């Protein structure tokens, strides 16, 4: 029988987050960034900057989304939503 350092519900949350991160593949982000930079009217240097900015923005958005999934088990649900 395995010994868990985390509760089963915590392990489930971690597994869900790992699956979400794997669904959003880095290659898909790179492809979208490249396509976006190709449709802009700019030189090669600017296109590289646009690609990097796009990738950083996408990763930031993913991390913000995942960060908001964590909350203490003792937290009461908001009633105003």
N, C-alpha and C positions, 0 to 999 in steps of 0.2 A: 504494500500500500504506500503510495507516495506521500511525502510530508510537504504540505503547502505552507509557504511563508506568507502567502496572501490568501484572503478569503476567496471562495469559489466565485462570488459575484464580481470581485475585483479582477480575477483572472478572465472572466467572460468579457468585461469591459475592455481589457487590454487586448484580447483576441479580436474584438470588433474593430478597435482602432488600427491594429496591424492590418486587418483585411481592408479597411478603408484606404490606408496609405498605399497598399499594394494595388488597389483598383486604379489609383491615380498614378499611372506609370510615368516615370521621368522621360521616357522616349516620346510619349504623346505630348508632353509639355514642350520638349525640344522641337518636335515637328510643328506644333502650333506656333511657336516662337519664330521658326524659320519662315513659315508661310506668311506670318504677319509682317516680318521684315521685308519680304519680297514684294509685297503690294505697296510699300511706301516708296516714295520718290526720293531716294537718298543714295549717297555713295557707300562703298563697302564698309568703311569705318563706322559710319552712322548705323548701318544695318546691324553690325555686331553689337553696338551699344543697345539698340532696340531689342535684339534677341536676349541679351543678358538681363535687361530691365523686365522683359516679359517673363522670363523664367523666375527671376527673384520675386516678382509680384505674384505669380502663380503659387510658388512655394509659401510665400507669406500668407496668402489667402487660405491655403490648405491647413497650415499650422494654426491660424486663428480659428478656423472651423473646429479642428480637433481639440484645441485648448478649451473651448467652451463646452465640450462634452464632459469634462471632469468636474465633479462637485462632490462635497462630502455627503455621506449617506444620511447624516443627520439634517441636512438642508431640507426645509419645507418647500413644497412647490408654491410658486407664486399664484395668487388667485386672480390677479388683474389681467392675465393673458388668456 
